[in-house]
Amino acid sequence: MTTRLSARRNPSVIRGSSLLEALIALFERYWEIGAPLRVTPEGRIGETGLTADFASLTPEHQHLLSLTVAGITDESIAGQLGVSKRTVQRRIQGMMNLAGVATRMQLGRQAARRKWI
């Protein structure tokens, strides 16, 4: 018995389910970490969000990122930069948010992937 799906005209109702919620969460996560494509006036694809985001990092943030990826403690970084430990943690969290990651290990991986380091 063969059925043709294209011949059916029955409306479908999508109800909430754990599978639907998981698919929505997956889509939202990929949308959040996706890199926008920038098109130049000539119609070519320019710098992507992966490298363009780096421009929003100040030189201090770039230095902080390199120290963090090197495994230096927050206390040592704070001493080197002349700021509080809490400021270091807040700036690292900001970079983690920019990269769309939850851990410092992931930040290091994303920083390398995005050519931030």
Biopython code that builds the backbone (N, CA, C, O; Angstrom):
import numpy as np
from Bio.PDB.StructureBuilder import StructureBuilder

atoms = [
    (1, "MET", "N", (0.839, -1.172, 0.000)),
    (1, "MET", "CA", (0.000, 0.000, 0.000)),
    (1, "MET", "C", (0.889, 1.242, 0.000)),
    (1, "MET", "O", (1.741, 1.397, 0.874)),
    (2, "THR", "N", (0.699, 2.090, -0.940)),
    (2, "THR", "CA", (1.489, 3.301, -1.078)),
    (2, "THR", "C", (0.594, 4.513, -0.858)),
    (2, "THR", "O", (-0.493, 4.616, -1.428)),
    (3, "THR", "N", (1.073, 5.426, -0.021)),
    (3, "THR", "CA", (0.316, 6.665, 0.181)),
    (3, "THR", "C", (1.160, 7.833, -0.299)),
    (3, "THR", "O", (2.386, 7.827, -0.192)),
    (4, "ARG", "N", (0.497, 8.797, -0.811)),
    (4, "ARG", "CA", (1.192, 10.001, -1.268)),
    (4, "ARG", "C", (0.939, 11.109, -0.258)),
    (4, "ARG", "O", (-0.194, 11.551, -0.068)),
    (5, "LEU", "N", (2.012, 11.550, 0.386)),
    (5, "LEU", "CA", (1.878, 12.593, 1.390)),
    (5, "LEU", "C", (1.441, 13.916, 0.775)),
    (5, "LEU", "O", (0.735, 14.702, 1.407)),
    (6, "SER", "N", (1.865, 14.155, -0.458)),
    (6, "SER", "CA", (1.517, 15.420, -1.095)),
    (6, "SER", "C", (0.027, 15.518, -1.401)),
    (6, "SER", "O", (-0.499, 16.620, -1.557)),
    (7, "ALA", "N", (-0.655, 14.387, -1.488)),
    (7, "ALA", "CA", (-2.073, 14.393, -1.806)),
    (7, "ALA", "C", (-2.920, 14.712, -0.578)),
    (7, "ALA", "O", (-4.087, 15.081, -0.713)),
    (8, "ARG", "N", (-2.353, 14.577, 0.611)),
    (8, "ARG", "CA", (-3.112, 14.848, 1.832)),
    (8, "ARG", "C", (-3.242, 16.349, 2.045)),
    (8, "ARG", "O", (-2.292, 17.108, 1.850)),
    (9, "ARG", "N", (-4.393, 16.742, 2.433)),
    (9, "ARG", "CA", (-4.634, 18.161, 2.697)),
    (9, "ARG", "C", (-5.177, 18.356, 4.113)),
    (9, "ARG", "O", (-5.822, 19.364, 4.401)),
    (10, "ASN", "N", (-4.919, 17.406, 4.979)),
    (10, "ASN", "CA", (-5.399, 17.503, 6.350)),
    (10, "ASN", "C", (-4.515, 18.453, 7.151)),
    (10, "ASN", "O", (-3.290, 18.339, 7.104)),
    (11, "PRO", "N", (-5.105, 19.372, 7.874)),
    (11, "PRO", "CA", (-4.295, 20.259, 8.710)),
    (11, "PRO", "C", (-3.678, 19.485, 9.871)),
    (11, "PRO", "O", (-4.223, 18.478, 10.324)),
    (12, "SER", "N", (-2.556, 19.962, 10.335)),
    (12, "SER", "CA", (-1.871, 19.330, 11.461)),
    (12, "SER", "C", (-1.858, 20.292, 12.636)),
    (12, "SER", "O", (-1.744, 21.507, 12.474)),
    (13, "VAL", "N", (-1.975, 19.722, 13.803)),
    (13, "VAL", "CA", (-1.895, 20.503, 15.034)),
    (13, "VAL", "C", (-0.643, 20.052, 15.767)),
    (13, "VAL", "O", (-0.455, 18.864, 16.030)),
    (14, "ILE", "N", (0.199, 21.003, 16.088)),
    (14, "ILE", "CA", (1.414, 20.674, 16.823)),
    (14, "ILE", "C", (1.186, 21.046, 18.273)),
    (14, "ILE", "O", (0.917, 22.202, 18.599)),
    (15, "ARG", "N", (1.296, 20.062, 19.130)),
    (15, "ARG", "CA", (1.101, 20.288, 20.558)),
    (15, "ARG", "C", (2.455, 20.267, 21.253)),
    (15, "ARG", "O", (3.408, 19.641, 20.788)),
    (16, "GLY", "N", (2.510, 20.960, 22.366)),
    (16, "GLY", "CA", (3.740, 20.984, 23.147)),
    (16, "GLY", "C", (4.138, 19.591, 23.600)),
    (16, "GLY", "O", (3.294, 18.790, 24.004)),
    (17, "SER", "N", (5.407, 19.315, 23.529)),
    (17, "SER", "CA", (5.935, 18.040, 24.004)),
    (17, "SER", "C", (7.392, 18.249, 24.373)),
    (17, "SER", "O", (7.984, 19.277, 24.044)),
    (18, "SER", "N", (7.954, 17.287, 25.044)),
    (18, "SER", "CA", (9.363, 17.410, 25.420)),
    (18, "SER", "C", (10.254, 17.413, 24.173)),
    (18, "SER", "O", (11.275, 18.102, 24.151)),
    (19, "LEU", "N", (9.889, 16.664, 23.151)),
    (19, "LEU", "CA", (10.667, 16.662, 21.912)),
    (19, "LEU", "C", (10.610, 18.033, 21.244)),
    (19, "LEU", "O", (11.630, 18.553, 20.793)),
    (20, "LEU", "N", (9.418, 18.612, 21.181)),
    (20, "LEU", "CA", (9.275, 19.937, 20.585)),
    (20, "LEU", "C", (10.076, 20.965, 21.374)),
    (20, "LEU", "O", (10.756, 21.803, 20.784)),
    (21, "GLU", "N", (10.002, 20.909, 22.687)),
    (21, "GLU", "CA", (10.766, 21.844, 23.524)),
    (21, "GLU", "C", (12.268, 21.683, 23.284)),
    (21, "GLU", "O", (12.996, 22.675, 23.231)),
    (22, "ALA", "N", (12.734, 20.446, 23.139)),
    (22, "ALA", "CA", (14.157, 20.198, 22.886)),
    (22, "ALA", "C", (14.574, 20.759, 21.526)),
    (22, "ALA", "O", (15.651, 21.342, 21.400)),
    (23, "LEU", "N", (13.733, 20.588, 20.521)),
    (23, "LEU", "CA", (14.044, 21.120, 19.193)),
    (23, "LEU", "C", (14.060, 22.646, 19.189)),
    (23, "LEU", "O", (14.902, 23.261, 18.535)),
    (24, "ILE", "N", (13.139, 23.246, 19.912)),
    (24, "ILE", "CA", (13.119, 24.707, 20.014)),
    (24, "ILE", "C", (14.376, 25.199, 20.712)),
    (24, "ILE", "O", (15.000, 26.163, 20.267)),
    (25, "ALA", "N", (14.752, 24.540, 21.810)),
    (25, "ALA", "CA", (15.961, 24.929, 22.545)),
    (25, "ALA", "C", (17.201, 24.772, 21.673)),
    (25, "ALA", "O", (18.095, 25.618, 21.701)),
    (26, "LEU", "N", (17.254, 23.691, 20.898)),
    (26, "LEU", "CA", (18.386, 23.470, 20.003)),
    (26, "LEU", "C", (18.468, 24.574, 18.952)),
    (26, "LEU", "O", (19.543, 25.116, 18.699)),
    (27, "PHE", "N", (17.340, 24.901, 18.347)),
    (27, "PHE", "CA", (17.315, 25.977, 17.358)),
    (27, "PHE", "C", (17.758, 27.297, 17.977)),
    (27, "PHE", "O", (18.586, 28.006, 17.405)),
    (28, "GLU", "N", (17.211, 27.627, 19.142)),
    (28, "GLU", "CA", (17.555, 28.893, 19.802)),
    (28, "GLU", "C", (19.038, 28.963, 20.121)),
    (28, "GLU", "O", (19.657, 30.017, 19.971)),
    (29, "ARG", "N", (19.616, 27.845, 20.561)),
    (29, "ARG", "CA", (21.043, 27.823, 20.898)),
    (29, "ARG", "C", (21.897, 28.062, 19.652)),
    (29, "ARG", "O", (22.830, 28.865, 19.681)),
    (30, "TYR", "N", (21.582, 27.370, 18.565)),
    (30, "TYR", "CA", (22.349, 27.565, 17.333)),
    (30, "TYR", "C", (22.141, 28.971, 16.770)),
    (30, "TYR", "O", (23.066, 29.557, 16.206)),
    (31, "TRP", "N", (20.951, 29.502, 16.919)),
    (31, "TRP", "CA", (20.692, 30.865, 16.459)),
    (31, "TRP", "C", (21.534, 31.853, 17.262)),
    (31, "TRP", "O", (22.083, 32.807, 16.711)),
    (32, "GLU", "N", (21.628, 31.614, 18.566)),
    (32, "GLU", "CA", (22.385, 32.496, 19.454)),
    (32, "GLU", "C", (23.874, 32.509, 19.126)),
    (32, "GLU", "O", (24.500, 33.568, 19.152)),
    (33, "ILE", "N", (24.450, 31.346, 18.818)),
    (33, "ILE", "CA", (25.894, 31.273, 18.584)),
    (33, "ILE", "C", (26.265, 31.387, 17.112)),
    (33, "ILE", "O", (27.444, 31.372, 16.759)),
    (34, "GLY", "N", (25.260, 31.501, 16.261)),
    (34, "GLY", "CA", (25.534, 31.600, 14.830)),
    (34, "GLY", "C", (26.277, 32.878, 14.483)),
    (34, "GLY", "O", (26.178, 33.882, 15.188)),
    (35, "ALA", "N", (27.002, 32.827, 13.418)),
    (35, "ALA", "CA", (27.780, 33.979, 12.962)),
    (35, "ALA", "C", (27.069, 34.642, 11.790)),
    (35, "ALA", "O", (26.817, 33.998, 10.771)),
    (36, "PRO", "N", (26.746, 35.916, 11.928)),
    (36, "PRO", "CA", (26.104, 36.596, 10.801)),
    (36, "PRO", "C", (27.083, 36.785, 9.650)),
    (36, "PRO", "O", (28.271, 37.025, 9.864)),
    (37, "LEU", "N", (26.581, 36.677, 8.457)),
    (37, "LEU", "CA", (27.408, 36.939, 7.279)),
    (37, "LEU", "C", (27.236, 38.398, 6.897)),
    (37, "LEU", "O", (26.122, 38.919, 6.844)),
    (38, "ARG", "N", (28.330, 39.029, 6.639)),
    (38, "ARG", "CA", (28.289, 40.423, 6.223)),
    (38, "ARG", "C", (28.630, 40.479, 4.732)),
    (38, "ARG", "O", (29.625, 39.908, 4.286)),
    (39, "VAL", "N", (27.799, 41.163, 3.986)),
    (39, "VAL", "CA", (27.995, 41.256, 2.544)),
    (39, "VAL", "C", (28.574, 42.632, 2.223)),
    (39, "VAL", "O", (28.062, 43.659, 2.667)),
    (40, "THR", "N", (29.643, 42.626, 1.450)),
    (40, "THR", "CA", (30.284, 43.881, 1.048)),
    (40, "THR", "C", (29.439, 44.558, -0.025)),
    (40, "THR", "O", (28.565, 43.917, -0.608)),
    (41, "PRO", "N", (29.679, 45.839, -0.298)),
    (41, "PRO", "CA", (28.933, 46.528, -1.363)),
    (41, "PRO", "C", (29.087, 45.857, -2.724)),
    (41, "PRO", "O", (28.230, 46.004, -3.595)),
    (42, "GLU", "N", (30.195, 45.110, -2.905)),
    (42, "GLU", "CA", (30.403, 44.408, -4.176)),
    (42, "GLU", "C", (29.637, 43.092, -4.232)),
    (42, "GLU", "O", (29.678, 42.398, -5.248)),
    (43, "GLY", "N", (28.943, 42.740, -3.161)),
    (43, "GLY", "CA", (28.188, 41.502, -3.133)),
    (43, "GLY", "C", (28.967, 40.307, -2.639)),
    (43, "GLY", "O", (28.477, 39.181, -2.723)),
    (44, "ARG", "N", (30.167, 40.518, -2.126)),
    (44, "ARG", "CA", (30.970, 39.417, -1.599)),
    (44, "ARG", "C", (30.731, 39.268, -0.107)),
    (44, "ARG", "O", (30.332, 40.209, 0.579)),
    (45, "ILE", "N", (30.983, 38.069, 0.371)),
    (45, "ILE", "CA", (30.854, 37.837, 1.803)),
    (45, "ILE", "C", (32.078, 38.414, 2.482)),
    (45, "ILE", "O", (33.212, 38.052, 2.168)),
    (46, "GLY", "N", (31.833, 39.316, 3.417)),
    (46, "GLY", "CA", (32.922, 39.966, 4.136)),
    (46, "GLY", "C", (33.243, 39.219, 5.413)),
    (46, "GLY", "O", (33.070, 38.004, 5.514)),
    (47, "GLU", "N", (33.712, 39.974, 6.376)),
    (47, "GLU", "CA", (34.097, 39.421, 7.661)),
    (47, "GLU", "C", (32.871, 38.828, 8.342)),
    (47, "GLU", "O", (31.810, 39.451, 8.365)),
    (48, "THR", "N", (33.011, 37.632, 8.892)),
    (48, "THR", "CA", (31.895, 37.013, 9.599)),
    (48, "THR", "C", (31.884, 37.475, 11.032)),
    (48, "THR", "O", (32.840, 38.089, 11.507)),
    (49, "GLY", "N", (30.802, 37.181, 11.722)),
    (49, "GLY", "CA", (30.698, 37.530, 13.127)),
    (49, "GLY", "C", (31.756, 36.860, 13.969)),
    (49, "GLY", "O", (32.082, 37.351, 15.050)),
    (50, "LEU", "N", (32.308, 35.737, 13.497)),
    (50, "LEU", "CA", (33.322, 35.044, 14.283)),
    (50, "LEU", "C", (34.544, 35.913, 14.500)),
    (50, "LEU", "O", (35.102, 35.925, 15.597)),
    (51, "THR", "N", (34.968, 36.636, 13.487)),
    (51, "THR", "CA", (36.132, 37.502, 13.648)),
    (51, "THR", "C", (35.719, 38.930, 13.947)),
    (51, "THR", "O", (36.463, 39.659, 14.604)),
    (52, "ALA", "N", (34.566, 39.340, 13.487)),
    (52, "ALA", "CA", (34.134, 40.714, 13.712)),
    (52, "ALA", "C", (33.888, 40.980, 15.192)),
    (52, "ALA", "O", (34.143, 42.089, 15.662)),
    (53, "ASP", "N", (33.400, 39.991, 15.938)),
    (53, "ASP", "CA", (33.153, 40.173, 17.363)),
    (53, "ASP", "C", (34.417, 40.583, 18.098)),
    (53, "ASP", "O", (34.350, 41.279, 19.111)),
    (54, "PHE", "N", (35.564, 40.159, 17.599)),
    (54, "PHE", "CA", (36.831, 40.468, 18.249)),
    (54, "PHE", "C", (37.062, 41.968, 18.283)),
    (54, "PHE", "O", (37.691, 42.478, 19.210)),
    (55, "ALA", "N", (36.567, 42.669, 17.296)),
    (55, "ALA", "CA", (36.754, 44.119, 17.245)),
    (55, "ALA", "C", (36.091, 44.805, 18.430)),
    (55, "ALA", "O", (36.492, 45.903, 18.814)),
    (56, "SER", "N", (35.075, 44.164, 19.016)),
    (56, "SER", "CA", (34.400, 44.766, 20.160)),
    (56, "SER", "C", (35.173, 44.556, 21.455)),
    (56, "SER", "O", (34.814, 45.133, 22.482)),
    (57, "LEU", "N", (36.232, 43.740, 21.430)),
    (57, "LEU", "CA", (37.063, 43.540, 22.617)),
    (57, "LEU", "C", (38.118, 44.639, 22.685)),
    (57, "LEU", "O", (38.809, 44.918, 21.705)),
    (58, "THR", "N", (38.226, 45.246, 23.843)),
    (58, "THR", "CA", (39.252, 46.274, 24.036)),
    (58, "THR", "C", (40.616, 45.598, 24.143)),
    (58, "THR", "O", (40.680, 44.389, 24.369)),
    (59, "PRO", "N", (41.708, 46.345, 23.987)),
    (59, "PRO", "CA", (43.037, 45.750, 24.186)),
    (59, "PRO", "C", (43.185, 45.119, 25.574)),
    (59, "PRO", "O", (43.871, 44.108, 25.730)),
    (60, "GLU", "N", (42.537, 45.721, 26.579)),
    (60, "GLU", "CA", (42.584, 45.150, 27.926)),
    (60, "GLU", "C", (41.888, 43.788, 27.965)),
    (60, "GLU", "O", (42.369, 42.851, 28.603)),
    (61, "HIS", "N", (40.743, 43.692, 27.269)),
    (61, "HIS", "CA", (40.030, 42.413, 27.207)),
    (61, "HIS", "C", (40.861, 41.371, 26.451)),
    (61, "HIS", "O", (40.890, 40.201, 26.834)),
    (62, "GLN", "N", (41.524, 41.789, 25.396)),
    (62, "GLN", "CA", (42.361, 40.863, 24.631)),
    (62, "GLN", "C", (43.500, 40.334, 25.498)),
    (62, "GLN", "O", (43.823, 39.147, 25.456)),
    (63, "HIS", "N", (44.105, 41.227, 26.284)),
    (63, "HIS", "CA", (45.180, 40.813, 27.192)),
    (63, "HIS", "C", (44.625, 39.872, 28.261)),
    (63, "HIS", "O", (45.237, 38.853, 28.581)),
    (64, "LEU", "N", (43.469, 40.222, 28.805)),
    (64, "LEU", "CA", (42.814, 39.376, 29.808)),
    (64, "LEU", "C", (42.526, 37.989, 29.238)),
    (64, "LEU", "O", (42.730, 36.981, 29.915)),
    (65, "LEU", "N", (42.059, 37.938, 28.012)),
    (65, "LEU", "CA", (41.770, 36.654, 27.373)),
    (65, "LEU", "C", (43.027, 35.815, 27.241)),
    (65, "LEU", "O", (43.003, 34.616, 27.517)),
    (66, "SER", "N", (44.120, 36.426, 26.826)),
    (66, "SER", "CA", (45.363, 35.660, 26.673)),
    (66, "SER", "C", (45.853, 35.141, 28.021)),
    (66, "SER", "O", (46.360, 34.022, 28.099)),
    (67, "LEU", "N", (45.711, 35.932, 29.083)),
    (67, "LEU", "CA", (46.108, 35.472, 30.418)),
    (67, "LEU", "C", (45.199, 34.346, 30.901)),
    (67, "LEU", "O", (45.663, 33.376, 31.500)),
    (68, "THR", "N", (43.908, 34.482, 30.636)),
    (68, "THR", "CA", (42.941, 33.459, 31.050)),
    (68, "THR", "C", (43.221, 32.139, 30.349)),
    (68, "THR", "O", (43.245, 31.084, 30.984)),
    (69, "VAL", "N", (43.432, 32.198, 29.041)),
    (69, "VAL", "CA", (43.697, 30.989, 28.262)),
    (69, "VAL", "C", (45.012, 30.346, 28.695)),
    (69, "VAL", "O", (45.169, 29.129, 28.608)),
    (70, "ALA", "N", (45.956, 31.164, 29.162)),
    (70, "ALA", "CA", (47.241, 30.635, 29.639)),
    (70, "ALA", "C", (47.106, 29.940, 30.992)),
    (70, "ALA", "O", (48.050, 29.303, 31.459)),
    (71, "GLY", "N", (45.930, 30.061, 31.625)),
    (71, "GLY", "CA", (45.701, 29.370, 32.891)),
    (71, "GLY", "C", (46.105, 30.157, 34.123)),
    (71, "GLY", "O", (46.208, 29.589, 35.211)),
    (72, "ILE", "N", (46.336, 31.448, 33.975)),
    (72, "ILE", "CA", (46.701, 32.302, 35.103)),
    (72, "ILE", "C", (45.475, 32.467, 36.008)),
    (72, "ILE", "O", (44.355, 32.594, 35.513)),
    (73, "THR", "N", (45.680, 32.465, 37.325)),
    (73, "THR", "CA", (44.558, 32.598, 38.260)),
    (73, "THR", "C", (43.966, 34.001, 38.194)),
    (73, "THR", "O", (44.624, 34.957, 37.782)),
    (74, "ASP", "N", (42.709, 34.097, 38.610)),
    (74, "ASP", "CA", (42.041, 35.398, 38.626)),
    (74, "ASP", "C", (42.785, 36.396, 39.513)),
    (74, "ASP", "O", (42.895, 37.575, 39.174)),
    (75, "GLU", "N", (43.297, 35.916, 40.653)),
    (75, "GLU", "CA", (44.023, 36.794, 41.570)),
    (75, "GLU", "C", (45.280, 37.362, 40.903)),
    (75, "GLU", "O", (45.569, 38.554, 41.015)),
    (76, "SER", "N", (46.015, 36.499, 40.212)),
    (76, "SER", "CA", (47.233, 36.947, 39.528)),
    (76, "SER", "C", (46.912, 37.912, 38.394)),
    (76, "SER", "O", (47.607, 38.909, 38.198)),
    (77, "ILE", "N", (45.855, 37.606, 37.651)),
    (77, "ILE", "CA", (45.446, 38.496, 36.557)),
    (77, "ILE", "C", (45.064, 39.863, 37.120)),
    (77, "ILE", "O", (45.453, 40.898, 36.580)),
    (78, "ALA", "N", (44.299, 39.854, 38.210)),
    (78, "ALA", "CA", (43.882, 41.115, 38.836)),
    (78, "ALA", "C", (45.098, 41.935, 39.241)),
    (78, "ALA", "O", (45.132, 43.147, 39.030)),
    (79, "GLY", "N", (46.097, 41.276, 39.821)),
    (79, "GLY", "CA", (47.315, 41.979, 40.215)),
    (79, "GLY", "C", (48.058, 42.555, 39.026)),
    (79, "GLY", "O", (48.555, 43.680, 39.085)),
    (80, "GLN", "N", (48.135, 41.781, 37.934)),
    (80, "GLN", "CA", (48.841, 42.255, 36.739)),
    (80, "GLN", "C", (48.130, 43.429, 36.077)),
    (80, "GLN", "O", (48.767, 44.349, 35.563)),
    (81, "LEU", "N", (46.797, 43.383, 36.098)),
    (81, "LEU", "CA", (46.026, 44.433, 35.425)),
    (81, "LEU", "C", (45.703, 45.615, 36.337)),
    (81, "LEU", "O", (45.255, 46.662, 35.870)),
    (82, "GLY", "N", (45.932, 45.443, 37.636)),
    (82, "GLY", "CA", (45.631, 46.517, 38.577)),
    (82, "GLY", "C", (44.148, 46.734, 38.804)),
    (82, "GLY", "O", (43.702, 47.860, 39.024)),
    (83, "VAL", "N", (43.379, 45.639, 38.747)),
    (83, "VAL", "CA", (41.936, 45.697, 38.992)),
    (83, "VAL", "C", (41.583, 44.663, 40.046)),
    (83, "VAL", "O", (42.436, 43.879, 40.461)),
    (84, "SER", "N", (40.331, 44.659, 40.481)),
    (84, "SER", "CA", (39.910, 43.685, 41.487)),
    (84, "SER", "C", (39.672, 42.318, 40.850)),
    (84, "SER", "O", (39.481, 42.200, 39.640)),
    (85, "LYS", "N", (39.689, 41.301, 41.690)),
    (85, "LYS", "CA", (39.408, 39.937, 41.229)),
    (85, "LYS", "C", (38.000, 39.875, 40.637)),
    (85, "LYS", "O", (37.778, 39.197, 39.633)),
    (86, "ARG", "N", (37.053, 40.578, 41.253)),
    (86, "ARG", "CA", (35.674, 40.574, 40.769)),
    (86, "ARG", "C", (35.581, 41.203, 39.375)),
    (86, "ARG", "O", (34.808, 40.735, 38.539)),
    (87, "THR", "N", (36.352, 42.247, 39.122)),
    (87, "THR", "CA", (36.370, 42.872, 37.796)),
    (87, "THR", "C", (36.886, 41.886, 36.756)),
    (87, "THR", "O", (36.349, 41.800, 35.652)),
    (88, "VAL", "N", (37.926, 41.147, 37.114)),
    (88, "VAL", "CA", (38.462, 40.121, 36.210)),
    (88, "VAL", "C", (37.381, 39.099, 35.903)),
    (88, "VAL", "O", (37.162, 38.757, 34.741)),
    (89, "GLN", "N", (36.698, 38.606, 36.939)),
    (89, "GLN", "CA", (35.659, 37.592, 36.740)),
    (89, "GLN", "C", (34.513, 38.137, 35.893)),
    (89, "GLN", "O", (33.987, 37.428, 35.035)),
    (90, "ARG", "N", (34.126, 39.381, 36.123)),
    (90, "ARG", "CA", (33.037, 39.993, 35.359)),
    (90, "ARG", "C", (33.419, 40.139, 33.883)),
    (90, "ARG", "O", (32.597, 39.883, 33.003)),
    (91, "ARG", "N", (34.653, 40.547, 33.612)),
    (91, "ARG", "CA", (35.095, 40.704, 32.219)),
    (91, "ARG", "C", (35.210, 39.355, 31.516)),
    (91, "ARG", "O", (34.870, 39.229, 30.339)),
    (92, "ILE", "N", (35.687, 38.356, 32.238)),
    (92, "ILE", "CA", (35.763, 37.010, 31.652)),
    (92, "ILE", "C", (34.361, 36.518, 31.327)),
    (92, "ILE", "O", (34.134, 35.946, 30.261)),
    (93, "GLN", "N", (33.418, 36.736, 32.242)),
    (93, "GLN", "CA", (32.035, 36.323, 31.994)),
    (93, "GLN", "C", (31.469, 37.045, 30.776)),
    (93, "GLN", "O", (30.731, 36.446, 29.993)),
    (94, "GLY", "N", (31.803, 38.313, 30.605)),
    (94, "GLY", "CA", (31.349, 39.056, 29.429)),
    (94, "GLY", "C", (31.878, 38.454, 28.137)),
    (94, "GLY", "O", (31.154, 38.366, 27.145)),
    (95, "MET", "N", (33.149, 38.037, 28.150)),
    (95, "MET", "CA", (33.718, 37.399, 26.955)),
    (95, "MET", "C", (33.081, 36.036, 26.722)),
    (95, "MET", "O", (32.878, 35.629, 25.578)),
    (96, "MET", "N", (32.764, 35.330, 27.809)),
    (96, "MET", "CA", (32.091, 34.038, 27.667)),
    (96, "MET", "C", (30.711, 34.245, 27.045)),
    (96, "MET", "O", (30.295, 33.464, 26.189)),
    (97, "ASN", "N", (30.004, 35.286, 27.467)),
    (97, "ASN", "CA", (28.698, 35.595, 26.883)),
    (97, "ASN", "C", (28.835, 35.948, 25.404)),
    (97, "ASN", "O", (28.028, 35.509, 24.585)),
    (98, "LEU", "N", (29.844, 36.732, 25.062)),
    (98, "LEU", "CA", (30.086, 37.108, 23.667)),
    (98, "LEU", "C", (30.355, 35.874, 22.804)),
    (98, "LEU", "O", (29.894, 35.787, 21.666)),
    (99, "ALA", "N", (31.106, 34.926, 23.362)),
    (99, "ALA", "CA", (31.435, 33.702, 22.622)),
    (99, "ALA", "C", (30.311, 32.674, 22.689)),
    (99, "ALA", "O", (30.329, 31.698, 21.939)),
    (100, "GLY", "N", (29.329, 32.874, 23.576)),
    (100, "GLY", "CA", (28.222, 31.931, 23.704)),
    (100, "GLY", "C", (28.618, 30.630, 24.363)),
    (100, "GLY", "O", (28.163, 29.561, 23.955)),
    (101, "VAL", "N", (29.471, 30.709, 25.390)),
    (101, "VAL", "CA", (29.946, 29.506, 26.069)),
    (101, "VAL", "C", (29.652, 29.595, 27.561)),
    (101, "VAL", "O", (29.325, 30.660, 28.084)),
    (102, "ALA", "N", (29.776, 28.448, 28.238)),
    (102, "ALA", "CA", (29.465, 28.384, 29.665)),
    (102, "ALA", "C", (30.695, 28.189, 30.539)),
    (102, "ALA", "O", (30.637, 28.457, 31.739)),
    (103, "THR", "N", (31.806, 27.731, 29.972)),
    (103, "THR", "CA", (32.996, 27.467, 30.779)),
    (103, "THR", "C", (34.214, 28.160, 30.178)),
    (103, "THR", "O", (34.213, 28.559, 29.013)),
    (104, "ARG", "N", (35.247, 28.293, 30.995)),
    (104, "ARG", "CA", (36.487, 28.909, 30.508)),
    (104, "ARG", "C", (37.184, 28.016, 29.486)),
    (104, "ARG", "O", (37.833, 28.507, 28.563)),
    (105, "MET", "N", (37.047, 26.727, 29.655)),
    (105, "MET", "CA", (37.619, 25.796, 28.675)),
    (105, "MET", "C", (36.980, 26.042, 27.310)),
    (105, "MET", "O", (37.672, 26.102, 26.293)),
    (106, "GLN", "N", (35.664, 26.182, 27.297)),
    (106, "GLN", "CA", (34.964, 26.467, 26.049)),
    (106, "GLN", "C", (35.362, 27.837, 25.504)),
    (106, "GLN", "O", (35.462, 28.019, 24.291)),
    (107, "LEU", "N", (35.590, 28.800, 26.398)),
    (107, "LEU", "CA", (36.032, 30.128, 25.967)),
    (107, "LEU", "C", (37.360, 30.033, 25.229)),
    (107, "LEU", "O", (37.537, 30.658, 24.183)),
    (108, "GLY", "N", (38.291, 29.257, 25.766)),
    (108, "GLY", "CA", (39.576, 29.076, 25.102)),
    (108, "GLY", "C", (39.425, 28.455, 23.727)),
    (108, "GLY", "O", (40.070, 28.875, 22.766)),
    (109, "ARG", "N", (38.563, 27.446, 23.644)),
    (109, "ARG", "CA", (38.329, 26.785, 22.356)),
    (109, "ARG", "C", (37.685, 27.748, 21.353)),
    (109, "ARG", "O", (38.093, 27.808, 20.193)),
    (110, "GLN", "N", (36.682, 28.497, 21.805)),
    (110, "GLN", "CA", (36.022, 29.452, 20.918)),
    (110, "GLN", "C", (36.957, 30.595, 20.528)),
    (110, "GLN", "O", (36.920, 31.073, 19.394)),
    (111, "ALA", "N", (37.792, 31.031, 21.466)),
    (111, "ALA", "CA", (38.750, 32.103, 21.165)),
    (111, "ALA", "C", (39.701, 31.665, 20.060)),
    (111, "ALA", "O", (40.025, 32.447, 19.166)),
    (112, "ALA", "N", (40.144, 30.421, 20.122)),
    (112, "ALA", "CA", (41.023, 29.902, 19.067)),
    (112, "ALA", "C", (40.250, 29.773, 17.753)),
    (112, "ALA", "O", (40.756, 30.142, 16.694)),
    (113, "ARG", "N", (39.034, 29.254, 17.824)),
    (113, "ARG", "CA", (38.211, 29.067, 16.627)),
    (113, "ARG", "C", (37.901, 30.404, 15.955)),
    (113, "ARG", "O", (37.908, 30.508, 14.729)),
    (114, "ARG", "N", (37.631, 31.418, 16.767)),
    (114, "ARG", "CA", (37.266, 32.726, 16.246)),
    (114, "ARG", "C", (38.483, 33.600, 15.941)),
    (114, "ARG", "O", (38.354, 34.755, 15.535)),
    (115, "LYS", "N", (39.670, 33.017, 16.147)),
    (115, "LYS", "CA", (40.931, 33.733, 15.892)),
    (115, "LYS", "C", (41.071, 34.972, 16.776)),
    (115, "LYS", "O", (41.588, 36.003, 16.346)),
    (116, "TRP", "N", (40.601, 34.852, 18.016)),
    (116, "TRP", "CA", (40.779, 35.920, 18.993)),
    (116, "TRP", "C", (42.166, 35.834, 19.612)),
    (116, "TRP", "O", (42.693, 36.825, 20.117)),
    (117, "ILE", "N", (42.754, 34.640, 19.570)),
    (117, "ILE", "CA", (44.101, 34.446, 20.136)),
    (117, "ILE", "C", (44.967, 33.760, 19.101)),
    (117, "ILE", "O", (46.142, 33.495, 19.356)),
]
sb = StructureBuilder()
sb.init_structure("model")
sb.init_model(0)
sb.init_chain("A")
sb.init_seg("    ")
for serial, (resi, resn, name, xyz) in enumerate(atoms, 1):
    if name == "N":
        sb.init_residue(resn, " ", resi, " ")
    sb.init_atom(name, np.array(xyz, "f"), 0.0, 1.0, " ", f" {name:<3s}", serial, name[0])
structure = sb.get_structure()
